[in-house]
Structures are given as structure tokens and as C-alpha cells.
Amino acid sequence: MNDTKTSEITTDKYAAIKPGATVRVYQKIQEGEKTRTQMFEGLVLSRHGGREPGATITVRKISEGVGVEKIFPLAMPSIEKIDVVKQAKVRRAKLYFVRDGKAKDLKD
């Protein structure tokens, strides 16, 4: 018998997303009666929850000189897709040192 949950399937779909990856997250935004897709591109700082249904990723980008971080649950229905643009070589599971600006450019 196959006892796979639908939420497990959605998180396994994003198994390639790891810390150090530059990703584009396409999210559906509801404004009144209109629906649009908003893109958020940034660096994955951490992944929490592994392959559980409640797994999340923290994505950081610099917007007009200000750092912006968003936490995306991977099983969120408003996420249309997540594209991995590039994967940097990192030695840490949590890249919180990037927040302080002490990090050099991450190697590809």
C-alpha cells in the first residue's frame, strides 16, 4: 500500500533547495478580486523541518539597500513554483553570518 501524504510529496518536490542556493519563489497574491504572481529572488539562509510537511525556508534579498527576509512554508498552497537559479558551495547548514555583512561572495 502507498501511504504517502500529499504534503510529503510537495516537500520532496523541493528537495534540491539547500542553504546557499539562489532561488526564485513565485507566489500568488490576492488583491481584491484580482490574482497576480509575485516573484521573490534571494539567497536561502536556512531550511527548517527537513522533509516534513511543515518544512520552511528562509530567503534573504537586498532591496534598495535594505535586507529583506521572508520565511516560506514549502507546503503553502499560494506558492506556484520555486526555481533554483544557482547553488553556491557552502560549509554551513545555517548561513546567518550573511546578515552581518561579514561574508564574502559565496563560491559557486
N, CA, C and O atoms as CSV, one atom per row, in Angstrom:
chain,resi,resn,atom,element,x,y,z
A,1,MET,N,N,0.842,-1.195,0.000
A,1,MET,CA,C,0.000,0.000,0.000
A,1,MET,C,C,0.873,1.239,0.000
A,1,MET,O,O,1.969,1.245,0.561
A,2,ASN,N,N,0.391,2.250,-0.614
A,2,ASN,CA,C,1.079,3.542,-0.640
A,2,ASN,C,C,0.438,4.459,0.387
A,2,ASN,O,O,-0.700,4.894,0.210
A,3,ASP,N,N,1.154,4.751,1.449
A,3,ASP,CA,C,0.649,5.642,2.488
A,3,ASP,C,C,1.381,6.977,2.451
A,3,ASP,O,O,1.824,7.467,3.490
A,4,THR,N,N,1.513,7.567,1.273
A,4,THR,CA,C,2.191,8.858,1.172
A,4,THR,C,C,1.164,9.964,1.297
A,4,THR,O,O,0.080,9.905,0.716
A,5,LYS,N,N,1.526,10.961,2.061
A,5,LYS,CA,C,0.663,12.122,2.235
A,5,LYS,C,C,0.918,13.107,1.105
A,5,LYS,O,O,2.008,13.124,0.534
A,6,THR,N,N,-0.060,13.914,0.781
A,6,THR,CA,C,0.130,14.886,-0.291
A,6,THR,C,C,1.134,15.958,0.099
A,6,THR,O,O,1.856,16.470,-0.757
A,7,SER,N,N,1.189,16.305,1.386
A,7,SER,CA,C,2.137,17.321,1.812
A,7,SER,C,C,3.570,16.809,1.755
A,7,SER,O,O,4.488,17.596,1.524
A,8,GLU,N,N,3.788,15.509,1.960
A,8,GLU,CA,C,5.122,14.957,1.835
A,8,GLU,C,C,5.593,15.004,0.392
A,8,GLU,O,O,6.772,15.229,0.118
A,9,ILE,N,N,4.671,14.792,-0.519
A,9,ILE,CA,C,5.021,14.844,-1.936
A,9,ILE,C,C,5.436,16.254,-2.320
A,9,ILE,O,O,6.375,16.422,-3.099
A,10,THR,N,N,4.765,17.268,-1.797
A,10,THR,CA,C,5.121,18.633,-2.157
A,10,THR,C,C,6.473,19.026,-1.587
A,10,THR,O,O,7.208,19.773,-2.233
A,11,THR,N,N,6.828,18.548,-0.397
A,11,THR,CA,C,8.126,18.909,0.157
A,11,THR,C,C,9.250,18.139,-0.527
A,11,THR,O,O,10.352,18.671,-0.660
A,12,ASP,N,N,9.010,16.912,-0.961
A,12,ASP,CA,C,10.015,16.163,-1.706
A,12,ASP,C,C,10.279,16.806,-3.059
A,12,ASP,O,O,11.359,16.648,-3.627
A,13,LYS,N,N,9.305,17.520,-3.568
A,13,LYS,CA,C,9.476,18.226,-4.842
A,13,LYS,C,C,10.555,19.305,-4.714
A,13,LYS,O,O,11.204,19.650,-5.702
A,14,TYR,N,N,10.747,19.834,-3.515
A,14,TYR,CA,C,11.723,20.891,-3.283
A,14,TYR,C,C,12.961,20.366,-2.552
A,14,TYR,O,O,13.588,21.103,-1.792
A,15,ALA,N,N,13.312,19.118,-2.774
A,15,ALA,CA,C,14.456,18.518,-2.084
A,15,ALA,C,C,15.775,19.154,-2.511
A,15,ALA,O,O,16.749,19.098,-1.760
A,16,ALA,N,N,15.832,19.762,-3.708
A,16,ALA,CA,C,17.077,20.351,-4.211
A,16,ALA,C,C,17.368,21.718,-3.599
A,16,ALA,O,O,18.450,22.266,-3.812
A,17,ILE,N,N,16.432,22.272,-2.849
A,17,ILE,CA,C,16.631,23.589,-2.258
A,17,ILE,C,C,17.415,23.431,-0.961
A,17,ILE,O,O,16.928,22.852,0.009
A,18,LYS,N,N,18.641,23.958,-0.964
A,18,LYS,CA,C,19.534,23.847,0.184
A,18,LYS,C,C,20.080,25.219,0.527
A,18,LYS,O,O,19.999,26.126,-0.301
A,19,PRO,N,N,20.632,25.405,1.717
A,19,PRO,CA,C,21.260,26.683,2.054
A,19,PRO,C,C,22.379,27.004,1.065
A,19,PRO,O,O,23.156,26.130,0.678
A,20,GLY,N,N,22.444,28.275,0.664
A,20,GLY,CA,C,23.422,28.709,-0.323
A,20,GLY,C,C,22.854,28.796,-1.719
A,20,GLY,O,O,23.519,29.306,-2.621
A,21,ALA,N,N,21.649,28.314,-1.921
A,21,ALA,CA,C,21.020,28.371,-3.236
A,21,ALA,C,C,20.379,29.735,-3.445
A,21,ALA,O,O,19.789,30.300,-2.524
A,22,THR,N,N,20.496,30.255,-4.645
A,22,THR,CA,C,19.755,31.450,-5.027
A,22,THR,C,C,18.487,30.963,-5.712
A,22,THR,O,O,18.546,30.250,-6.713
A,23,VAL,N,N,17.342,31.351,-5.165
A,23,VAL,CA,C,16.067,30.830,-5.657
A,23,VAL,C,C,15.131,31.965,-6.053
A,23,VAL,O,O,15.256,33.100,-5.592
A,24,ARG,N,N,14.195,31.617,-6.922
A,24,ARG,CA,C,13.076,32.497,-7.267
A,24,ARG,C,C,11.806,31.816,-6.784
A,24,ARG,O,O,11.479,30.711,-7.218
A,25,VAL,N,N,11.091,32.482,-5.881
A,25,VAL,CA,C,9.845,31.942,-5.340
A,25,VAL,C,C,8.695,32.704,-5.984
A,25,VAL,O,O,8.587,33.921,-5.836
A,26,TYR,N,N,7.834,31.981,-6.701
A,26,TYR,CA,C,6.664,32.579,-7.344
A,26,TYR,C,C,5.467,32.320,-6.444
A,26,TYR,O,O,5.103,31.173,-6.183
A,27,GLN,N,N,4.851,33.423,-5.967
A,27,GLN,CA,C,3.765,33.324,-5.002
A,27,GLN,C,C,2.535,34.042,-5.548
A,27,GLN,O,O,2.637,35.144,-6.087
A,28,LYS,N,N,1.374,33.408,-5.402
A,28,LYS,CA,C,0.112,34.029,-5.820
A,28,LYS,C,C,-0.324,35.031,-4.758
A,28,LYS,O,O,-0.357,34.712,-3.569
A,29,ILE,N,N,-0.656,36.239,-5.192
A,29,ILE,CA,C,-1.118,37.301,-4.297
A,29,ILE,C,C,-2.546,37.663,-4.695
A,29,ILE,O,O,-2.820,37.935,-5.864
A,30,GLN,N,N,-3.455,37.666,-3.717
A,30,GLN,CA,C,-4.850,38.013,-3.953
A,30,GLN,C,C,-5.067,39.462,-3.534
A,30,GLN,O,O,-4.915,39.805,-2.362
A,31,GLU,N,N,-5.423,40.311,-4.499
A,31,GLU,CA,C,-5.725,41.723,-4.218
A,31,GLU,C,C,-7.149,42.010,-4.674
A,31,GLU,O,O,-7.408,42.224,-5.858
A,32,GLY,N,N,-8.054,42.010,-3.725
A,32,GLY,CA,C,-9.451,42.206,-4.084
A,32,GLY,C,C,-9.943,40.997,-4.862
A,32,GLY,O,O,-9.917,39.871,-4.365
A,33,GLU,N,N,-10.395,41.243,-6.094
A,33,GLU,CA,C,-10.849,40.149,-6.946
A,33,GLU,C,C,-9.756,39.670,-7.893
A,33,GLU,O,O,-9.902,38.624,-8.526
A,34,LYS,N,N,-8.664,40.421,-7.997
A,34,LYS,CA,C,-7.601,40.070,-8.924
A,34,LYS,C,C,-6.552,39.198,-8.240
A,34,LYS,O,O,-6.289,39.336,-7.046
A,35,THR,N,N,-5.972,38.319,-9.008
A,35,THR,CA,C,-4.878,37.473,-8.528
A,35,THR,C,C,-3.680,37.707,-9.416
A,35,THR,O,O,-3.790,37.700,-10.642
A,36,ARG,N,N,-2.521,37.916,-8.786
A,36,ARG,CA,C,-1.295,38.111,-9.558
A,36,ARG,C,C,-0.198,37.259,-8.952
A,36,ARG,O,O,-0.312,36.764,-7.831
A,37,THR,N,N,0.884,37.100,-9.733
A,37,THR,CA,C,2.021,36.318,-9.257
A,37,THR,C,C,3.158,37.262,-8.922
A,37,THR,O,O,3.538,38.104,-9.735
A,38,GLN,N,N,3.696,37.118,-7.727
A,38,GLN,CA,C,4.804,37.950,-7.272
A,38,GLN,C,C,6.039,37.074,-7.122
A,38,GLN,O,O,5.971,35.976,-6.568
A,39,MET,N,N,7.175,37.573,-7.623
A,39,MET,CA,C,8.421,36.825,-7.556
A,39,MET,C,C,9.304,37.406,-6.462
A,39,MET,O,O,9.394,38.625,-6.315
A,40,PHE,N,N,9.951,36.542,-5.700
A,40,PHE,CA,C,10.891,36.942,-4.656
A,40,PHE,C,C,12.157,36.147,-4.904
A,40,PHE,O,O,12.162,34.924,-4.766
A,41,GLU,N,N,13.243,36.838,-5.273
A,41,GLU,CA,C,14.503,36.172,-5.572
A,41,GLU,C,C,15.522,36.510,-4.501
A,41,GLU,O,O,15.726,37.678,-4.171
A,42,GLY,N,N,16.160,35.486,-3.962
A,42,GLY,CA,C,17.148,35.730,-2.931
A,42,GLY,C,C,17.911,34.473,-2.563
A,42,GLY,O,O,17.764,33.424,-3.191
A,43,LEU,N,N,18.727,34.604,-1.532
A,43,LEU,CA,C,19.603,33.538,-1.062
A,43,LEU,C,C,18.924,32.760,0.056
A,43,LEU,O,O,18.367,33.354,0.979
A,44,VAL,N,N,18.969,31.447,-0.022
A,44,VAL,CA,C,18.409,30.599,1.034
A,44,VAL,C,C,19.391,30.579,2.202
A,44,VAL,O,O,20.507,30.074,2.074
A,45,LEU,N,N,18.971,31.131,3.343
A,45,LEU,CA,C,19.817,31.141,4.536
A,45,LEU,C,C,19.699,29.846,5.325
A,45,LEU,O,O,20.690,29.352,5.864
A,46,SER,N,N,18.501,29.298,5.395
A,46,SER,CA,C,18.307,28.092,6.192
A,46,SER,C,C,17.089,27.331,5.704
A,46,SER,O,O,16.215,27.862,5.019
A,47,ARG,N,N,17.072,26.080,6.083
A,47,ARG,CA,C,15.915,25.221,5.836
A,47,ARG,C,C,15.579,24.546,7.158
A,47,ARG,O,O,16.439,23.906,7.764
A,48,HIS,N,N,14.347,24.684,7.604
A,48,HIS,CA,C,13.895,24.096,8.862
A,48,HIS,C,C,12.875,23.009,8.567
A,48,HIS,O,O,12.030,23.166,7.686
A,49,GLY,N,N,12.950,21.922,9.293
A,49,GLY,CA,C,11.938,20.880,9.165
A,49,GLY,C,C,12.289,19.772,8.211
A,49,GLY,O,O,11.539,18.801,8.114
A,50,GLY,N,N,13.392,19.867,7.500
A,50,GLY,CA,C,13.811,18.803,6.603
A,50,GLY,C,C,12.778,18.486,5.542
A,50,GLY,O,O,12.421,19.343,4.734
A,51,ARG,N,N,12.295,17.239,5.547
A,51,ARG,CA,C,11.303,16.814,4.551
A,51,ARG,C,C,9.919,16.664,5.165
A,51,ARG,O,O,9.045,16.025,4.579
A,52,GLU,N,N,9.715,17.239,6.323
A,52,GLU,CA,C,8.412,17.172,6.975
A,52,GLU,C,C,7.401,18.044,6.228
A,52,GLU,O,O,7.793,18.910,5.446
A,53,PRO,N,N,6.121,17.827,6.460
A,53,PRO,CA,C,5.097,18.654,5.803
A,53,PRO,C,C,5.182,20.128,6.192
A,53,PRO,O,O,4.783,20.993,5.412
A,54,GLY,N,N,5.698,20.428,7.388
A,54,GLY,CA,C,5.791,21.813,7.844
A,54,GLY,C,C,7.143,22.446,7.580
A,54,GLY,O,O,7.502,23.414,8.252
A,55,ALA,N,N,7.899,21.939,6.633
A,55,ALA,CA,C,9.240,22.455,6.361
A,55,ALA,C,C,9.168,23.886,5.820
A,55,ALA,O,O,8.260,24.236,5.066
A,56,THR,N,N,10.152,24.707,6.225
A,56,THR,CA,C,10.209,26.095,5.776
A,56,THR,C,C,11.611,26.430,5.286
A,56,THR,O,O,12.588,25.782,5.661
A,57,ILE,N,N,11.690,27.463,4.436
A,57,ILE,CA,C,12.983,28.001,4.026
A,57,ILE,C,C,12.975,29.496,4.322
A,57,ILE,O,O,11.941,30.157,4.224
A,58,THR,N,N,14.145,30.016,4.686
A,58,THR,CA,C,14.315,31.448,4.903
A,58,THR,C,C,15.106,32.000,3.740
A,58,THR,O,O,16.225,31.561,3.477
A,59,VAL,N,N,14.520,32.977,3.031
A,59,VAL,CA,C,15.137,33.558,1.839
A,59,VAL,C,C,15.428,35.024,2.118
A,59,VAL,O,O,14.571,35.734,2.643
A,60,ARG,N,N,16.636,35.491,1.770
A,60,ARG,CA,C,17.063,36.870,2.018
A,60,ARG,C,C,17.481,37.533,0.716
A,60,ARG,O,O,18.169,36.933,-0.110
A,61,LYS,N,N,17.053,38.784,0.545
A,61,LYS,CA,C,17.497,39.589,-0.581
A,61,LYS,C,C,17.752,41.015,-0.103
A,61,LYS,O,O,17.286,41.422,0.961
A,62,ILE,N,N,18.492,41.757,-0.903
A,62,ILE,CA,C,18.748,43.164,-0.605
A,62,ILE,C,C,17.877,43.990,-1.537
A,62,ILE,O,O,17.996,43.887,-2.757
A,63,SER,N,N,17.004,44.807,-0.968
A,63,SER,CA,C,16.098,45.641,-1.745
A,63,SER,C,C,16.331,47.101,-1.374
A,63,SER,O,O,16.033,47.525,-0.257
A,64,GLU,N,N,16.859,47.852,-2.311
A,64,GLU,CA,C,17.147,49.275,-2.125
A,64,GLU,C,C,18.039,49.509,-0.908
A,64,GLU,O,O,17.816,50.442,-0.137
A,65,GLY,N,N,19.043,48.662,-0.745
A,65,GLY,CA,C,19.998,48.818,0.340
A,65,GLY,C,C,19.555,48.281,1.682
A,65,GLY,O,O,20.283,48.400,2.668
A,66,VAL,N,N,18.368,47.689,1.738
A,66,VAL,CA,C,17.835,47.146,2.988
A,66,VAL,C,C,17.644,45.648,2.814
A,66,VAL,O,O,17.086,45.199,1.813
A,67,GLY,N,N,18.108,44.875,3.795
A,67,GLY,CA,C,17.938,43.431,3.733
A,67,GLY,C,C,16.511,43.035,4.061
A,67,GLY,O,O,15.943,43.498,5.050
A,68,VAL,N,N,15.929,42.173,3.226
A,68,VAL,CA,C,14.559,41.700,3.420
A,68,VAL,C,C,14.597,40.180,3.501
A,68,VAL,O,O,15.158,39.521,2.625
A,69,GLU,N,N,14.001,39.624,4.551
A,69,GLU,CA,C,13.938,38.177,4.711
A,69,GLU,C,C,12.490,37.735,4.773
A,69,GLU,O,O,11.652,38.376,5.409
A,70,LYS,N,N,12.209,36.623,4.098
A,70,LYS,CA,C,10.881,36.024,4.149
A,70,LYS,C,C,11.029,34.556,4.493
A,70,LYS,O,O,11.979,33.897,4.069
A,71,ILE,N,N,10.088,34.055,5.258
A,71,ILE,CA,C,10.049,32.635,5.594
A,71,ILE,C,C,8.891,32.021,4.823
A,71,ILE,O,O,7.738,32.420,4.986
A,72,PHE,N,N,9.217,31.042,3.978
A,72,PHE,CA,C,8.214,30.390,3.136
A,72,PHE,C,C,7.995,28.954,3.606
A,72,PHE,O,O,8.935,28.159,3.582
A,73,PRO,N,N,6.772,28.596,4.035
A,73,PRO,CA,C,6.456,27.178,4.236
A,73,PRO,C,C,6.384,26.497,2.870
A,73,PRO,O,O,5.725,27.005,1.962
A,74,LEU,N,N,7.049,25.359,2.715
A,74,LEU,CA,C,7.114,24.713,1.408
A,74,LEU,C,C,5.777,24.120,0.980
A,74,LEU,O,O,5.535,23.950,-0.215
A,75,ALA,N,N,4.908,23.803,1.932
A,75,ALA,CA,C,3.604,23.227,1.607
A,75,ALA,C,C,2.519,24.286,1.460
A,75,ALA,O,O,1.338,23.947,1.391
A,76,MET,N,N,2.900,25.573,1.412
A,76,MET,CA,C,1.923,26.650,1.309
A,76,MET,C,C,1.247,26.600,-0.062
A,76,MET,O,O,1.943,26.558,-1.077
A,77,PRO,N,N,-0.075,26.604,-0.122
A,77,PRO,CA,C,-0.758,26.486,-1.412
A,77,PRO,C,C,-0.578,27.696,-2.325
A,77,PRO,O,O,-0.786,27.580,-3.533
A,78,SER,N,N,-0.200,28.846,-1.787
A,78,SER,CA,C,-0.051,30.024,-2.640
A,78,SER,C,C,1.285,30.054,-3.385
A,78,SER,O,O,1.484,30.917,-4.240
A,79,ILE,N,N,2.206,29.131,-3.082
A,79,ILE,CA,C,3.462,29.059,-3.819
A,79,ILE,C,C,3.218,28.280,-5.101
A,79,ILE,O,O,2.857,27.103,-5.070
A,80,GLU,N,N,3.423,28.961,-6.243
A,80,GLU,CA,C,3.236,28.303,-7.533
A,80,GLU,C,C,4.417,27.402,-7.855
A,80,GLU,O,O,4.240,26.230,-8.188
A,81,LYS,N,N,5.626,27.954,-7.754
A,81,LYS,CA,C,6.819,27.161,-8.021
A,81,LYS,C,C,8.020,27.853,-7.397
A,81,LYS,O,O,7.974,29.038,-7.068
A,82,ILE,N,N,9.101,27.086,-7.242
A,82,ILE,CA,C,10.369,27.611,-6.751
A,82,ILE,C,C,11.446,27.154,-7.715
A,82,ILE,O,O,11.655,25.954,-7.897
A,83,ASP,N,N,12.132,28.109,-8.334
A,83,ASP,CA,C,13.209,27.807,-9.271
A,83,ASP,C,C,14.546,28.045,-8.588
A,83,ASP,O,O,14.735,29.066,-7.927
A,84,VAL,N,N,15.472,27.109,-8.746
A,84,VAL,CA,C,16.833,27.277,-8.240
A,84,VAL,C,C,17.653,27.909,-9.353
A,84,VAL,O,O,17.845,27.295,-10.402
A,85,VAL,N,N,18.141,29.136,-9.137
A,85,VAL,CA,C,18.921,29.858,-10.142
A,85,VAL,C,C,20.354,29.343,-10.144
A,85,VAL,O,O,20.906,29.014,-11.195
A,86,LYS,N,N,20.954,29.277,-8.949
A,86,LYS,CA,C,22.306,28.730,-8.819
A,86,LYS,C,C,22.500,28.210,-7.409
A,86,LYS,O,O,21.764,28.573,-6.490
A,87,GLN,N,N,23.501,27.353,-7.248
A,87,GLN,CA,C,23.815,26.774,-5.951
A,87,GLN,C,C,25.260,27.107,-5.611
A,87,GLN,O,O,26.176,26.727,-6.340
A,88,ALA,N,N,25.463,27.816,-4.507
A,88,ALA,CA,C,26.809,28.153,-4.054
A,88,ALA,C,C,27.335,27.033,-3.157
A,88,ALA,O,O,26.559,26.310,-2.532
A,89,LYS,N,N,28.632,26.901,-3.102
A,89,LYS,CA,C,29.260,25.906,-2.245
A,89,LYS,C,C,29.396,26.505,-0.844
A,89,LYS,O,O,30.093,27.501,-0.656
A,90,VAL,N,N,28.736,25.901,0.123
A,90,VAL,CA,C,28.769,26.403,1.495
A,90,VAL,C,C,29.149,25.264,2.432
A,90,VAL,O,O,28.978,24.090,2.104
A,91,ARG,N,N,29.664,25.624,3.598
A,91,ARG,CA,C,30.078,24.635,4.587
A,91,ARG,C,C,29.208,24.662,5.833
A,91,ARG,O,O,29.520,23.993,6.818
A,92,ARG,N,N,28.147,25.409,5.805
A,92,ARG,CA,C,27.271,25.554,6.964
A,92,ARG,C,C,25.838,25.196,6.573
A,92,ARG,O,O,25.457,25.302,5.407
A,93,ALA,N,N,25.059,24.775,7.553
A,93,ALA,CA,C,23.652,24.499,7.326
A,93,ALA,C,C,22.811,25.756,7.510
A,93,ALA,O,O,21.741,25.879,6.914
A,94,LYS,N,N,23.283,26.683,8.322
A,94,LYS,CA,C,22.581,27.938,8.573
A,94,LYS,C,C,23.525,29.076,8.231
A,94,LYS,O,O,24.602,29.181,8.818
A,95,LEU,N,N,23.146,29.919,7.303
A,95,LEU,CA,C,24.017,30.994,6.817
A,95,LEU,C,C,23.651,32.333,7.445
A,95,LEU,O,O,23.528,33.336,6.742
A,96,TYR,N,N,23.475,32.354,8.765
A,96,TYR,CA,C,23.074,33.581,9.438
A,96,TYR,C,C,24.175,34.628,9.443
A,96,TYR,O,O,23.898,35.802,9.690
A,97,PHE,N,N,25.411,34.240,9.178
A,97,PHE,CA,C,26.507,35.203,9.145
A,97,PHE,C,C,26.390,36.142,7.949
A,97,PHE,O,O,27.056,37.177,7.916
A,98,VAL,N,N,25.571,35.809,6.983
A,98,VAL,CA,C,25.357,36.688,5.825
A,98,VAL,C,C,24.624,37.954,6.248
A,98,VAL,O,O,24.792,39.002,5.624
A,99,ARG,N,N,23.814,37.872,7.301
A,99,ARG,CA,C,23.066,39.037,7.792
A,99,ARG,C,C,23.987,40.158,8.241
A,99,ARG,O,O,23.670,41.332,8.048
A,100,ASP,N,N,25.122,39.815,8.838
A,100,ASP,CA,C,26.033,40.817,9.385
A,100,ASP,C,C,26.873,41.488,8.328
A,100,ASP,O,O,27.529,42.488,8.618
A,101,GLY,N,N,26.877,40.976,7.111
A,101,GLY,CA,C,27.685,41.561,6.055
A,101,GLY,C,C,29.147,41.166,6.141
A,101,GLY,O,O,29.982,41.737,5.440
A,102,LYS,N,N,29.472,40.198,6.991
A,102,LYS,CA,C,30.843,39.763,7.150
A,102,LYS,C,C,31.224,38.712,6.110
A,102,LYS,O,O,32.394,38.348,5.987
A,103,ALA,N,N,30.246,38.233,5.375
A,103,ALA,CA,C,30.506,37.165,4.408
A,103,ALA,C,C,31.016,37.753,3.091
A,103,ALA,O,O,30.525,38.775,2.614
A,104,LYS,N,N,32.003,37.086,2.526
A,104,LYS,CA,C,32.435,37.435,1.177
A,104,LYS,C,C,31.456,36.787,0.218
A,104,LYS,O,O,30.525,36.102,0.643
A,105,ASP,N,N,31.658,36.996,-1.060
A,105,ASP,CA,C,30.782,36.357,-2.032
A,105,ASP,C,C,30.900,34.842,-1.892
A,105,ASP,O,O,31.996,34.298,-1.751
A,106,LEU,N,N,29.769,34.186,-1.934
A,106,LEU,CA,C,29.766,32.731,-1.823
A,106,LEU,C,C,30.246,32.132,-3.131
A,106,LEU,O,O,29.908,32.620,-4.210
A,107,LYS,N,N,31.034,31.075,-3.031
A,107,LYS,CA,C,31.591,30.439,-4.223
A,107,LYS,C,C,30.537,29.587,-4.903
A,107,LYS,O,O,29.725,28.936,-4.245
A,108,ASP,N,N,30.559,29.597,-6.217
A,108,ASP,CA,C,29.589,28.786,-6.972
A,108,ASP,C,C,29.952,27.332,-7.009
A,108,ASP,O,O,29.233,26.531,-7.605
